Amino acid sequence: MTGRRSWAEPWKVKMVEHLRMTTRPEREQAIAQAGFNTFLLPSEFVYIDLLTDSGTSAMSDRQWAGLMMGDEAYAGSMNYYHLESYKHLIPTHQGRCAEHIISQLCIRPGQTVPGNMYFTTTKMHQELAGGSFADVIIDEAHDPRSEHPFKGNCDLKKIEKLIREHGAEKIAYLSLETNVNMAGGQPCSMENIRATCDLCHRHGIKVYLDATRAVENAYFIREREPGYANKTLAEILREICDCTDGATMSAKKDALVNIGGFLAVNDDELAERARNMVVVYEGLHTYGGLAGRDMEAMAIGIQESVQLDHMHARIGQVEYLGHKLIEAGVPIVRPIGGHGIFVDAAAFLPHIPREEFPAQALAAALYVDSGVRAMERGGVSAGRDKETGKNLFPKLELVRLTLPRRVYTQAHMDVTAESVIALLENSRKVVGLRFTYEPKYLRFFQARFEPVRGNRVLEG
Ligand SMILES: *Cc1c(COP(=O)(O)O)cnc(C)c1O
């Protein structure tokens, strides 16, 4: 990597998947039929799919070969043993199943679960277990313009305040997310991870890592934190894990597979209880709802994910798109994060009030303009207050352009940037939305909307 002039990828394309090119009238019809929710668009009508980086990455030839090496024995599949990292590792078919298990086993009704910003499924499982989430991320994380290099950091004062007010026994555990998704893919520093874990441990509070994007976080630590420039990503990742008591993992992100996840813990008794639960909900504790081949692909994906050249290209592509948008004056979350670009929809569409979901409208309008599919991360995703039933309006009202790993080219990034910039120039043509159907849980997935006037989300 030393001396390389660009972020260019350390791989070449071996197989292609054809994409359908649509017309604007086709896209207008498709988004209306999808209730102006990009989640409900059939993917055959999508040109560049930046909905999520979850399970959408391209596997390598080595991973595909690994699929053939899958040991499909019911019990004790050998691929399981390629995965062990913490003292106990229990595969699950994706991240939220690990969250379900840790929440059910470690939260008593009425307890608080502090975390550095909420994540949708994480918070949901904490609430279903009778807990309530408390945000302890630093204030800078809620400010899209703050250039803080580690916006994922926990605010130790907020944690101390919670301990003072509730008492340590009322705190189930601290949920520590690396490269915080909802903050814009923003990392935590090693110094902060260590200080957070020390503080919790001094009070007998366990820390469970949401390791979904821990490798991307390790890359930022290497880039930005003094003392890490000569360490490998694997060493930094290990250092992060060693501070914590366990981890939940969605392998669909950093680990470069289409499905997979795990729960890892150090405590023997907790591991025993988790294994008892996984057989009820997922499958035997040695495969947890995965095929043996999926576990082998995941094990190879983890190895590939910690290669510096890979991560340099991965984050380099995100930064390429981000810089194009910044140069054109598009308001995005700064600094550029790890897994995508987060457009500040409230600043982009100042004429649309929060009650009309500017980020939802912007995502729909972007699709109409160019066939690029993005995702809302704002008021719709935040849902309603558990007690009052009122809409929550988090400070961040964002559209996420999430980049799958090893999938799209630089030209695809150019098309995406051109479309976002064209919309910025015509932002007054974007129309706000209101609900026509609102599901009870994780409403952003299946909600339906209509424009507050007329029948198009992008006029003209
Ligand atoms: C995706 C994600 C999860 C949930 O994982 P799934 O595999 O989608 O169930 C949990 N935490 C974070 C930060 C995520 O991005």
The ligand as an SDF file (V2000), in Angstrom:
LIG
                    3D

 15 15  0  0  0  0  0  0  0  0999 V2000
  -27.0880   -4.1830   10.9690 C   0  0  0  0  0  0  0  0  0  0  0  0
  -26.8180   -3.8490   12.3700 C   0  0  0  0  0  0  0  0  0  0  0  0
  -27.3160   -4.6430   13.4090 C   0  0  0  0  0  0  0  0  0  0  0  0
  -28.2800   -5.7970   13.1980 C   0  0  0  0  0  0  0  0  0  0  0  0
  -27.7280   -6.8030   12.4380 O   0  0  0  0  0  0  0  0  0  0  0  0
  -28.6060   -7.7010   11.4350 P   0  0  0  0  0  0  0  0  0  0  0  0
  -27.6080   -8.6610   10.8920 O   0  0  0  0  0  0  0  0  0  0  0  0
  -29.1820   -6.7920   10.4050 O   0  0  0  0  0  0  0  0  0  0  0  0
  -29.6680   -8.3730   12.2220 O   0  0  0  0  0  0  0  0  0  0  0  0
  -26.9560   -4.3070   14.7120 C   0  0  0  0  0  0  0  0  0  0  0  0
  -26.1740   -3.2460   14.9700 N   0  0  0  0  0  0  0  0  0  0  0  0
  -25.6960   -2.4530   13.9880 C   0  0  0  0  0  0  0  0  0  0  0  0
  -24.8420   -1.2900   14.3100 C   0  0  0  0  0  0  0  0  0  0  0  0
  -26.0100   -2.7230   12.6570 C   0  0  0  0  0  0  0  0  0  0  0  0
  -25.5610   -1.9160   11.6860 O   0  0  0  0  0  0  0  0  0  0  0  0
  1  2  1  0
  2  3  1  0
  2 14  2  0
  3  4  1  0
  3 10  2  0
  4  5  1  0
  5  6  1  0
  6  7  2  0
  6  8  1  0
  6  9  1  0
 10 11  1  0
 11 12  2  0
 12 13  1  0
 12 14  1  0
 14 15  1  0
M  END
$$$$
